[in-house]
């Protein structure tokens, strides 16, 4: 009489499947070999009909069991980031493992970052300088007008090119210039920050010496290394000598007895800059579009938080809201620029800089206050080491963070990029002066 098959999942059934494994067959132990059976109480293997066995056969038996066990337990290695997530777990591949291998949940990531990062606003208001269409139109024209420089060859757009993410795109020896250019071939000591989204920052310039974009707009014009105009009165005289500006200033500042002033010039440029916002796919994600970011970008965003980047790079601009010492965790090598310390004279402010905004950061290299970092991946590693106490990132971690930073590249406002038609000079408009 044929014996009934063992119940599924019983010790006898497990033994039968084990004996049928190809590794057992290769060792001469598979099939219906009568010398191996299963202990129905413990599920262990034992000899059903003891008989002499060679050492080679016994060794093959042990190797076969080891191979089957290894094959059953083997799974694909996870990338370093996910390996850290799984430390302390059992070796079994459970539902949580499967979820992690598939990547972070967009909804979970969004819930995590809502309090840290916010979408860009349409504009940044200043109660002391209300934005109007007439004021912005004037500000845009002034932004592109090189007659505000001594040699009439530099405008705001020369060092903050709106068509190129608001930075200086000059090249030196085939590479993008590290620091800003200026009058008569001079160069500044610092990299030109982007003008896009700059109105979000608590102050302007790397050292924070200007309170807002209005104050910042008037400083490069009078800087002898930059636009090199000798004084405010000379700038106002140039503006008044251009007939077309009279009407535009009156429209932008109605009711004023004399609208053409240096302060009103900076207010107009500031009003223009306060709407230079560049929304990106990341903003769509923050507003609830869970498909806006790729899996690698989502992983990079999680790492961006895990590593501690959001301690400084937070808010709608992902930065710009505080000052930090460069090398706060690990000293920055060969640092000579004292940053904010040179402005305040306070020892505590030495090597302190305003935290840069990360909007469009993938497009605004070279990086750092002196433009000394040529690759974004290098910048990420340096920040992890010197600012976040994270230590060295793995290549996979670095790549994920760089991918996330790429999602911050926004859409440039086409209407603002095109150079406007400038009002023609009048008979009394000063000529270009190349002298220092």
PATOR-52077 format. One record per residue (C-alpha): residue in three letters; residue number from 0; z, y, x. Coordinates in Angstrom, 2 decimals, decimal comma. Layout:
N
[site 'ALA' NUM [Z Y X]]
...
END
This chain:
436
[site 'UNK' 0 [0,00 0,00 0,00]]
[site 'UNK' 1 [-1,05 3,41 1,41]]
[site 'UNK' 2 [1,84 5,73 2,08]]
[site 'UNK' 3 [1,81 9,02 0,13]]
[site 'UNK' 4 [0,96 12,13 2,20]]
[site 'UNK' 5 [3,94 14,18 3,37]]
[site 'UNK' 6 [4,81 17,25 1,29]]
[site 'UNK' 7 [3,36 20,57 2,60]]
[site 'UNK' 8 [5,73 22,31 5,03]]
[site 'UNK' 9 [7,85 19,18 5,57]]
[site 'UNK' 10 [8,77 18,02 9,10]]
[site 'UNK' 11 [6,37 15,10 8,73]]
[site 'UNK' 12 [3,55 17,45 7,77]]
[site 'UNK' 13 [4,24 19,74 10,75]]
[site 'UNK' 14 [4,23 16,74 13,06]]
[site 'UNK' 15 [0,93 15,53 11,64]]
[site 'UNK' 16 [-0,71 18,94 12,24]]
[site 'UNK' 17 [0,74 19,13 15,72]]
[site 'UNK' 18 [-0,70 15,72 16,67]]
[site 'UNK' 19 [-4,09 16,82 15,29]]
[site 'UNK' 20 [-4,24 19,89 17,57]]
[site 'UNK' 21 [-7,13 19,75 20,13]]
[site 'UNK' 22 [-4,70 20,06 23,05]]
[site 'UNK' 23 [-3,01 16,79 21,96]]
[site 'UNK' 24 [-6,37 15,08 21,65]]
[site 'UNK' 25 [-7,32 16,19 25,16]]
[site 'UNK' 26 [-4,08 14,69 26,46]]
[site 'UNK' 27 [-4,69 11,39 24,65]]
[site 'UNK' 28 [-1,82 12,08 22,24]]
[site 'UNK' 29 [-3,64 13,09 19,06]]
[site 'UNK' 30 [-4,92 11,23 16,00]]
[site 'UNK' 31 [-2,86 8,24 14,76]]
[site 'UNK' 32 [-1,32 7,37 18,12]]
[site 'UNK' 33 [1,66 5,23 17,08]]
[site 'UNK' 34 [3,83 6,22 20,04]]
[site 'UNK' 35 [4,67 9,62 18,52]]
[site 'UNK' 36 [6,36 10,24 15,19]]
[site 'UNK' 37 [8,54 12,91 13,69]]
[site 'UNK' 38 [12,25 12,77 13,13]]
[site 'UNK' 39 [12,46 13,58 9,41]]
[site 'UNK' 40 [15,93 15,05 9,80]]
[site 'UNK' 41 [15,33 17,45 12,68]]
[site 'UNK' 42 [11,55 17,75 12,83]]
[site 'UNK' 43 [11,62 16,84 16,53]]
[site 'UNK' 44 [9,18 14,47 18,19]]
[site 'UNK' 45 [10,36 10,99 19,24]]
[site 'UNK' 46 [8,91 7,60 20,16]]
[site 'UNK' 47 [8,23 5,31 17,18]]
[site 'UNK' 48 [7,46 2,26 19,30]]
[site 'UNK' 49 [9,05 2,68 22,72]]
[site 'UNK' 50 [6,89 1,41 25,51]]
[site 'UNK' 51 [6,39 2,25 29,15]]
[site 'UNK' 52 [4,75 5,60 29,69]]
[site 'UNK' 53 [3,25 6,96 32,86]]
[site 'UNK' 54 [4,56 10,16 34,42]]
[site 'UNK' 55 [1,06 11,71 34,05]]
[site 'UNK' 56 [1,02 11,00 30,33]]
[site 'UNK' 57 [4,46 12,51 29,87]]
[site 'UNK' 58 [3,42 15,58 31,82]]
[site 'UNK' 59 [0,29 15,95 29,70]]
[site 'UNK' 60 [2,46 15,73 26,59]]
[site 'UNK' 61 [4,71 18,57 27,77]]
[site 'UNK' 62 [1,75 20,74 28,75]]
[site 'UNK' 63 [0,13 20,16 25,38]]
[site 'UNK' 64 [3,23 21,27 23,49]]
[site 'UNK' 65 [3,55 24,37 25,66]]
[site 'UNK' 66 [-0,10 25,26 25,12]]
[site 'UNK' 67 [0,10 24,87 21,35]]
[site 'UNK' 68 [3,24 26,99 21,19]]
[site 'UNK' 69 [1,65 29,71 23,29]]
[site 'UNK' 70 [-1,54 29,68 21,25]]
[site 'UNK' 71 [0,37 29,97 17,99]]
[site 'UNK' 72 [2,46 32,91 19,19]]
[site 'UNK' 73 [-0,23 34,90 20,99]]
[site 'UNK' 74 [-1,32 38,30 19,63]]
[site 'UNK' 75 [-3,36 41,26 20,85]]
[site 'UNK' 76 [-1,42 43,62 23,12]]
[site 'UNK' 77 [-0,70 47,00 21,56]]
[site 'UNK' 78 [-1,47 50,29 23,31]]
[site 'UNK' 79 [1,48 51,83 25,20]]
[site 'UNK' 80 [2,40 54,20 22,38]]
[site 'UNK' 81 [2,67 51,39 19,84]]
[site 'UNK' 82 [4,42 49,12 22,33]]
[site 'UNK' 83 [7,26 51,63 22,42]]
[site 'UNK' 84 [7,39 51,58 18,63]]
[site 'UNK' 85 [7,92 47,82 18,73]]
[site 'UNK' 86 [10,57 47,51 21,40]]
[site 'UNK' 87 [13,45 45,43 20,16]]
[site 'UNK' 88 [11,40 43,67 17,47]]
[site 'UNK' 89 [10,92 39,93 17,21]]
[site 'UNK' 90 [7,78 38,46 18,68]]
[site 'UNK' 91 [6,48 37,57 15,21]]
[site 'UNK' 92 [3,67 39,75 13,86]]
[site 'UNK' 93 [5,14 41,01 10,60]]
[site 'UNK' 94 [3,97 43,56 8,03]]
[site 'UNK' 95 [5,40 46,47 10,00]]
[site 'UNK' 96 [3,42 45,36 13,06]]
[site 'UNK' 97 [0,23 45,25 11,03]]
[site 'UNK' 98 [0,88 48,75 9,67]]
[site 'UNK' 99 [1,52 50,21 13,13]]
[site 'UNK' 100 [-1,57 48,56 14,58]]
[site 'UNK' 101 [-3,64 50,19 11,84]]
[site 'UNK' 102 [-2,43 53,64 12,94]]
[site 'UNK' 103 [0,04 56,15 11,52]]
[site 'UNK' 104 [0,00 56,85 7,80]]
[site 'UNK' 105 [-1,54 60,29 7,14]]
[site 'UNK' 106 [0,92 60,93 4,33]]
[site 'UNK' 107 [3,91 60,04 6,51]]
[site 'UNK' 108 [2,67 62,25 9,34]]
[site 'UNK' 109 [2,09 65,15 6,96]]
[site 'UNK' 110 [5,60 64,83 5,53]]
[site 'UNK' 111 [6,98 64,86 9,04]]
[site 'UNK' 112 [5,22 68,03 10,23]]
[site 'UNK' 113 [5,31 70,21 7,11]]
[site 'UNK' 114 [8,46 72,04 8,22]]
[site 'UNK' 115 [7,15 72,56 11,76]]
[site 'UNK' 116 [3,52 73,57 11,34]]
[site 'UNK' 117 [1,88 75,66 8,63]]
[site 'UNK' 118 [-1,71 76,51 7,64]]
[site 'UNK' 119 [-3,27 79,75 8,84]]
[site 'UNK' 120 [-3,02 82,72 6,49]]
[site 'UNK' 121 [-6,13 84,69 5,57]]
[site 'UNK' 122 [-4,73 87,70 7,42]]
[site 'UNK' 123 [-1,53 89,00 9,02]]
[site 'UNK' 124 [-0,36 92,18 7,34]]
[site 'UNK' 125 [1,37 95,13 8,94]]
[site 'UNK' 126 [3,07 97,45 6,42]]
[site 'UNK' 127 [2,61 100,33 8,85]]
[site 'UNK' 128 [-1,14 99,70 9,01]]
[site 'UNK' 129 [-2,55 98,46 5,69]]
[site 'UNK' 130 [-5,89 96,69 6,01]]
[site 'UNK' 131 [-8,83 98,29 4,21]]
[site 'UNK' 132 [-12,54 97,53 4,38]]
[site 'UNK' 133 [-13,28 100,98 5,81]]
[site 'UNK' 134 [-10,63 100,58 8,49]]
[site 'UNK' 135 [-11,88 97,12 9,47]]
[site 'UNK' 136 [-15,48 98,31 9,60]]
[site 'UNK' 137 [-14,45 101,11 11,96]]
[site 'UNK' 138 [-12,32 98,74 14,02]]
[site 'UNK' 139 [-15,17 96,28 14,43]]
[site 'UNK' 140 [-17,49 99,04 15,63]]
[site 'UNK' 141 [-14,93 100,30 18,13]]
[site 'UNK' 142 [-14,32 96,74 19,34]]
[site 'UNK' 143 [-17,95 96,48 20,46]]
[site 'UNK' 144 [-18,34 100,03 21,81]]
[site 'UNK' 145 [-18,54 100,12 25,63]]
[site 'UNK' 146 [-18,36 103,92 25,62]]
[site 'UNK' 147 [-14,60 103,47 25,46]]
[site 'UNK' 148 [-14,74 102,46 29,13]]
[site 'UNK' 149 [-15,18 104,77 32,12]]
[site 'UNK' 150 [-18,48 103,28 33,24]]
[site 'UNK' 151 [-19,54 102,55 29,65]]
[site 'UNK' 152 [-20,19 98,91 30,51]]
[site 'UNK' 153 [-17,06 97,23 29,12]]
[site 'UNK' 154 [-15,88 96,86 25,55]]
[site 'UNK' 155 [-13,08 94,84 23,98]]
[site 'UNK' 156 [-15,70 92,17 23,37]]
[site 'UNK' 157 [-16,47 91,95 27,10]]
[site 'UNK' 158 [-13,20 90,15 27,88]]
[site 'UNK' 159 [-12,59 88,74 24,39]]
[site 'UNK' 160 [-16,02 87,53 23,34]]
[site 'UNK' 161 [-15,92 86,86 19,61]]
[site 'UNK' 162 [-18,88 84,47 19,74]]
[site 'UNK' 163 [-17,03 82,36 22,36]]
[site 'UNK' 164 [-13,61 81,93 20,76]]
[site 'UNK' 165 [-12,38 85,36 21,84]]
[site 'UNK' 166 [-12,06 84,82 25,60]]
[site 'UNK' 167 [-13,66 86,02 28,83]]
[site 'UNK' 168 [-16,67 83,82 29,55]]
[site 'UNK' 169 [-17,73 85,27 32,90]]
[site 'UNK' 170 [-18,45 82,70 35,57]]
[site 'UNK' 171 [-17,48 82,71 39,23]]
[site 'UNK' 172 [-19,10 80,11 41,50]]
[site 'UNK' 173 [-20,43 78,26 38,50]]
[site 'UNK' 174 [-17,06 77,99 36,78]]
[site 'UNK' 175 [-15,47 80,08 34,08]]
[site 'UNK' 176 [-13,50 82,95 35,61]]
[site 'UNK' 177 [-9,78 82,32 35,87]]
[site 'UNK' 178 [-8,74 85,94 35,22]]
[site 'UNK' 179 [-10,20 88,91 33,38]]
[site 'UNK' 180 [-12,91 91,14 34,77]]
[site 'UNK' 181 [-12,75 94,91 34,91]]
[site 'UNK' 182 [-14,08 98,25 36,10]]
[site 'UNK' 183 [-16,31 98,27 39,18]]
[site 'UNK' 184 [-16,03 94,52 39,69]]
[site 'UNK' 185 [-12,25 94,45 39,79]]
[site 'UNK' 186 [-10,38 91,47 38,38]]
[site 'UNK' 187 [-7,01 91,26 36,73]]
[site 'UNK' 188 [-4,17 88,98 37,72]]
[site 'UNK' 189 [-4,03 87,08 34,44]]
[site 'UNK' 190 [-6,21 85,03 32,16]]
[site 'UNK' 191 [-7,54 86,77 29,03]]
[site 'UNK' 192 [-5,86 85,31 25,93]]
[site 'UNK' 193 [-8,02 84,77 22,88]]
[site 'UNK' 194 [-8,06 87,53 20,29]]
[site 'UNK' 195 [-8,46 85,04 17,44]]
[site 'UNK' 196 [-5,26 84,49 15,45]]
[site 'UNK' 197 [-3,46 86,76 17,96]]
[site 'UNK' 198 [-1,89 88,84 15,20]]
[site 'UNK' 199 [0,38 85,87 14,43]]
[site 'UNK' 200 [2,24 86,30 17,73]]
[site 'UNK' 201 [5,58 88,09 17,97]]
[site 'UNK' 202 [4,13 90,27 20,75]]
[site 'UNK' 203 [0,98 90,66 22,81]]
[site 'UNK' 204 [0,04 89,97 26,45]]
[site 'UNK' 205 [1,49 87,12 28,48]]
[site 'UNK' 206 [4,58 89,21 29,24]]
[site 'UNK' 207 [4,99 90,54 25,70]]
[site 'UNK' 208 [4,82 94,20 26,68]]
[site 'UNK' 209 [2,93 95,20 23,51]]
[site 'UNK' 210 [4,71 94,84 20,20]]
[site 'UNK' 211 [1,61 94,10 18,12]]
[site 'UNK' 212 [-2,18 94,09 18,12]]
[site 'UNK' 213 [-2,28 97,82 17,41]]
[site 'UNK' 214 [-0,25 98,61 20,53]]
[site 'UNK' 215 [-2,25 96,11 22,58]]
[site 'UNK' 216 [-5,59 97,64 21,58]]
[site 'UNK' 217 [-4,87 100,89 23,38]]
[site 'UNK' 218 [-3,66 99,48 26,70]]
[site 'UNK' 219 [-6,73 97,92 28,39]]
[site 'UNK' 220 [-8,71 101,12 27,76]]
[site 'UNK' 221 [-6,34 103,07 30,02]]
[site 'UNK' 222 [-5,77 100,33 32,59]]
[site 'UNK' 223 [-7,47 101,34 35,89]]
[site 'UNK' 224 [-8,36 97,71 36,61]]
[site 'UNK' 225 [-9,84 97,09 33,15]]
[site 'UNK' 226 [-11,69 99,80 31,21]]
[site 'UNK' 227 [-10,32 102,56 33,45]]
[site 'UNK' 228 [-10,36 105,57 31,14]]
[site 'UNK' 229 [-8,10 108,25 32,69]]
[site 'UNK' 230 [-6,12 109,23 29,59]]
[site 'UNK' 231 [-6,01 109,28 25,79]]
[site 'UNK' 232 [-7,46 112,78 25,58]]
[site 'UNK' 233 [-10,62 111,68 27,38]]
[site 'UNK' 234 [-11,08 108,79 24,95]]
[site 'UNK' 235 [-10,64 111,08 21,93]]
[site 'UNK' 236 [-13,14 113,54 23,41]]
[site 'UNK' 237 [-15,71 110,73 23,70]]
[site 'UNK' 238 [-15,14 109,65 20,10]]
[site 'UNK' 239 [-15,47 113,19 18,78]]
[site 'UNK' 240 [-18,71 113,65 20,74]]
[site 'UNK' 241 [-20,35 110,81 18,79]]
[site 'UNK' 242 [-21,39 112,32 15,43]]
[site 'UNK' 243 [-21,39 109,04 13,50]]
[site 'UNK' 244 [-17,72 108,40 14,16]]
[site 'UNK' 245 [-16,51 111,46 12,24]]
[site 'UNK' 246 [-17,54 110,03 8,88]]
[site 'UNK' 247 [-16,17 106,56 9,68]]
[site 'UNK' 248 [-12,75 107,82 10,76]]
[site 'UNK' 249 [-12,51 109,98 7,62]]
[site 'UNK' 250 [-13,26 106,95 5,43]]
[site 'UNK' 251 [-10,71 104,80 7,25]]
[site 'UNK' 252 [-7,96 107,42 7,25]]
[site 'UNK' 253 [-8,56 109,54 4,16]]
[site 'UNK' 254 [-6,60 112,72 3,65]]
[site 'UNK' 255 [-5,71 113,25 7,30]]
[site 'UNK' 256 [-6,43 116,70 8,70]]
[site 'UNK' 257 [-7,68 115,21 11,98]]
[site 'UNK' 258 [-8,45 111,50 11,61]]
[site 'UNK' 259 [-9,99 111,04 15,07]]
[site 'UNK' 260 [-6,91 110,28 17,16]]
[site 'UNK' 261 [-6,05 107,70 19,78]]
[site 'UNK' 262 [-3,44 106,15 17,48]]
[site 'UNK' 263 [-5,93 105,83 14,64]]
[site 'UNK' 264 [-8,42 104,20 17,01]]
[site 'UNK' 265 [-5,84 101,51 17,84]]
[site 'UNK' 266 [-4,92 101,11 14,15]]
[site 'UNK' 267 [-8,55 100,51 13,24]]
[site 'UNK' 268 [-9,01 97,90 15,98]]
[site 'UNK' 269 [-5,71 96,29 14,96]]
[site 'UNK' 270 [-6,78 96,08 11,31]]
[site 'UNK' 271 [-9,99 94,38 12,41]]
[site 'UNK' 272 [-8,11 91,83 14,51]]
[site 'UNK' 273 [-5,56 91,03 11,80]]
[site 'UNK' 274 [-8,20 89,11 9,87]]
[site 'UNK' 275 [-9,68 87,24 12,84]]
[site 'UNK' 276 [-8,41 83,87 11,63]]
[site 'UNK' 277 [-10,08 80,53 12,42]]
[site 'UNK' 278 [-9,10 77,82 9,91]]
[site 'UNK' 279 [-9,83 74,26 11,06]]
[site 'UNK' 280 [-9,69 70,66 9,87]]
[site 'UNK' 281 [-6,03 70,71 10,78]]
[site 'UNK' 282 [-5,43 73,36 8,11]]
[site 'UNK' 283 [-7,18 71,16 5,56]]
[site 'UNK' 284 [-4,82 68,34 6,55]]
[site 'UNK' 285 [-1,75 70,58 6,19]]
[site 'UNK' 286 [-2,97 71,53 2,72]]
[site 'UNK' 287 [-3,11 67,89 1,66]]
[site 'UNK' 288 [-6,50 66,54 2,72]]
[site 'UNK' 289 [-5,26 63,27 4,22]]
[site 'UNK' 290 [-8,75 62,32 5,42]]
[site 'UNK' 291 [-9,23 65,51 7,46]]
[site 'UNK' 292 [-7,96 64,05 10,75]]
[site 'UNK' 293 [-9,23 60,99 12,61]]
[site 'UNK' 294 [-6,74 58,17 13,41]]
[site 'UNK' 295 [-6,58 59,16 17,08]]
[site 'UNK' 296 [-5,89 62,77 16,12]]
[site 'UNK' 297 [-3,10 61,64 13,80]]
[site 'UNK' 298 [-1,59 59,57 16,59]]
[site 'UNK' 299 [-1,84 62,59 18,88]]
[site 'UNK' 300 [-0,10 64,76 16,30]]
[site 'UNK' 301 [2,76 62,26 16,11]]
[site 'UNK' 302 [3,03 62,26 19,89]]
[site 'UNK' 303 [2,87 66,06 19,91]]
[site 'UNK' 304 [6,09 66,00 17,89]]
[site 'UNK' 305 [7,67 63,03 19,71]]
[site 'UNK' 306 [7,18 64,52 23,16]]
[site 'UNK' 307 [8,80 67,78 22,03]]
[site 'UNK' 308 [5,78 70,10 22,03]]
[site 'UNK' 309 [6,74 71,58 18,66]]
[site 'UNK' 310 [9,95 72,99 20,09]]
[site 'UNK' 311 [7,76 75,82 21,43]]
[site 'UNK' 312 [4,39 75,33 19,74]]
[site 'UNK' 313 [5,23 75,63 16,07]]
[site 'UNK' 314 [4,38 77,75 13,05]]
[site 'UNK' 315 [0,86 78,56 11,81]]
[site 'UNK' 316 [-0,36 79,52 15,30]]
[site 'UNK' 317 [1,26 76,53 17,03]]
[site 'UNK' 318 [2,95 78,96 19,38]]
[site 'UNK' 319 [3,27 82,68 19,98]]
[site 'UNK' 320 [6,68 82,97 18,32]]
[site 'UNK' 321 [8,94 82,88 21,39]]
[site 'UNK' 322 [9,24 83,33 25,14]]
[site 'UNK' 323 [9,87 80,44 27,53]]
[site 'UNK' 324 [10,41 80,07 31,23]]
[site 'UNK' 325 [7,52 78,32 32,94]]
[site 'UNK' 326 [9,13 75,31 34,58]]
[site 'UNK' 327 [12,17 75,32 32,32]]
[site 'UNK' 328 [12,80 71,60 32,88]]
[site 'UNK' 329 [11,19 71,04 36,26]]
[site 'UNK' 330 [10,38 74,00 38,55]]
[site 'UNK' 331 [6,74 75,06 38,49]]
[site 'UNK' 332 [5,30 74,90 42,01]]
[site 'UNK' 333 [4,18 78,04 43,87]]
[site 'UNK' 334 [5,01 80,40 41,00]]
[site 'UNK' 335 [4,90 84,07 42,03]]
[site 'UNK' 336 [4,07 85,95 38,79]]
[site 'UNK' 337 [7,45 87,01 37,38]]
[site 'UNK' 338 [6,05 87,36 33,87]]
[site 'UNK' 339 [8,37 89,15 31,48]]
[site 'UNK' 340 [10,85 89,74 34,28]]
[site 'UNK' 341 [8,50 92,33 35,78]]
[site 'UNK' 342 [8,64 94,26 32,48]]
[site 'UNK' 343 [12,35 94,09 31,64]]
[site 'UNK' 344 [13,75 93,95 35,16]]
[site 'UNK' 345 [16,22 91,30 34,01]]
[site 'UNK' 346 [16,78 88,32 36,28]]
[site 'UNK' 347 [16,97 86,02 33,26]]
[site 'UNK' 348 [13,36 86,96 32,37]]
[site 'UNK' 349 [11,86 85,95 35,71]]
[site 'UNK' 350 [8,96 83,52 35,25]]
[site 'UNK' 351 [9,27 83,86 31,48]]
[site 'UNK' 352 [6,06 84,15 29,45]]
[site 'UNK' 353 [5,17 84,37 25,81]]
[site 'UNK' 354 [4,31 80,90 24,54]]
[site 'UNK' 355 [0,53 80,82 23,93]]
[site 'UNK' 356 [-0,94 79,93 20,57]]
[site 'UNK' 357 [-2,76 76,59 20,60]]
[site 'UNK' 358 [-5,37 77,45 17,99]]
[site 'UNK' 359 [-8,83 76,75 19,49]]
[site 'UNK' 360 [-7,11 75,65 22,71]]
[site 'UNK' 361 [-9,82 73,10 23,50]]
[site 'UNK' 362 [-12,32 76,00 23,72]]
[site 'UNK' 363 [-10,28 78,59 25,61]]
[site 'UNK' 364 [-9,96 77,24 29,14]]
[site 'UNK' 365 [-9,16 77,65 31,92]]
[site 'UNK' 366 [-5,53 77,51 30,93]]
[site 'UNK' 367 [-2,18 79,01 31,88]]
[site 'UNK' 368 [-1,34 82,67 32,50]]
[site 'UNK' 369 [-3,35 82,68 35,73]]
[site 'UNK' 370 [-6,16 80,38 34,60]]
[site 'UNK' 371 [-5,23 77,88 37,30]]
[site 'UNK' 372 [-5,64 74,75 35,16]]
[site 'UNK' 373 [-9,28 73,72 34,74]]
[site 'UNK' 374 [-8,88 70,65 32,47]]
[site 'UNK' 375 [-7,05 70,44 29,15]]
[site 'UNK' 376 [-5,84 66,92 29,92]]
[site 'UNK' 377 [-4,22 68,24 33,11]]
[site 'UNK' 378 [-2,56 71,02 31,13]]
[site 'UNK' 379 [-1,10 68,47 28,71]]
[site 'UNK' 380 [0,33 66,39 31,57]]
[site 'UNK' 381 [1,80 69,48 33,24]]
[site 'UNK' 382 [3,51 70,60 30,06]]
[site 'UNK' 383 [4,98 67,15 29,45]]
[site 'UNK' 384 [6,36 67,12 32,98]]
[site 'UNK' 385 [7,61 70,68 33,42]]
[site 'UNK' 386 [8,43 71,88 29,92]]
[site 'UNK' 387 [9,30 68,87 27,77]]
[site 'UNK' 388 [11,17 66,60 30,20]]
[site 'UNK' 389 [8,87 63,85 28,98]]
[site 'UNK' 390 [7,72 62,72 32,38]]
[site 'UNK' 391 [4,32 61,20 32,93]]
[site 'UNK' 392 [2,22 60,41 29,89]]
[site 'UNK' 393 [0,06 57,33 29,81]]
[site 'UNK' 394 [-3,71 57,92 29,73]]
[site 'UNK' 395 [-3,74 56,74 26,11]]
[site 'UNK' 396 [-0,99 59,17 25,13]]
[site 'UNK' 397 [-2,69 62,04 26,93]]
[site 'UNK' 398 [-6,00 61,23 25,27]]
[site 'UNK' 399 [-4,41 61,14 21,83]]
[site 'UNK' 400 [-2,74 64,54 22,28]]
[site 'UNK' 401 [-5,98 66,05 23,61]]
[site 'UNK' 402 [-7,78 64,62 20,57]]
[site 'UNK' 403 [-5,25 66,26 18,26]]
[site 'UNK' 404 [-5,63 69,60 20,06]]
[site 'UNK' 405 [-9,36 69,35 19,43]]
[site 'UNK' 406 [-8,68 69,34 15,70]]
[site 'UNK' 407 [-7,32 72,89 16,10]]
[site 'UNK' 408 [-10,80 74,21 16,89]]
[site 'UNK' 409 [-11,59 76,43 13,94]]
[site 'UNK' 410 [-14,49 78,08 12,22]]
[site 'UNK' 411 [-15,46 81,46 13,66]]
[site 'UNK' 412 [-16,00 84,29 11,14]]
[site 'UNK' 413 [-19,76 84,82 11,30]]
[site 'UNK' 414 [-19,64 88,27 9,70]]
[site 'UNK' 415 [-17,37 89,57 12,46]]
[site 'UNK' 416 [-19,17 88,00 15,41]]
[site 'UNK' 417 [-22,50 89,81 15,11]]
[site 'UNK' 418 [-22,54 93,04 17,10]]
[site 'UNK' 419 [-22,68 96,04 14,76]]
[site 'UNK' 420 [-25,09 98,93 15,09]]
[site 'UNK' 421 [-23,24 101,59 17,06]]
[site 'UNK' 422 [-23,51 105,27 16,16]]
[site 'UNK' 423 [-25,71 107,05 18,72]]
[site 'UNK' 424 [-24,24 109,34 21,34]]
[site 'UNK' 425 [-24,37 113,09 20,86]]
[site 'UNK' 426 [-25,47 115,76 23,32]]
[site 'UNK' 427 [-21,90 116,24 24,53]]
[site 'UNK' 428 [-21,07 112,56 25,00]]
[site 'UNK' 429 [-19,96 111,99 28,62]]
[site 'UNK' 430 [-22,14 109,89 30,89]]
[site 'UNK' 431 [-21,10 106,67 32,57]]
[site 'UNK' 432 [-18,84 107,09 35,59]]
[site 'UNK' 433 [-18,77 104,15 38,03]]
[site 'UNK' 434 [-16,22 105,72 40,38]]
[site 'UNK' 435 [-12,71 104,36 40,75]]
END
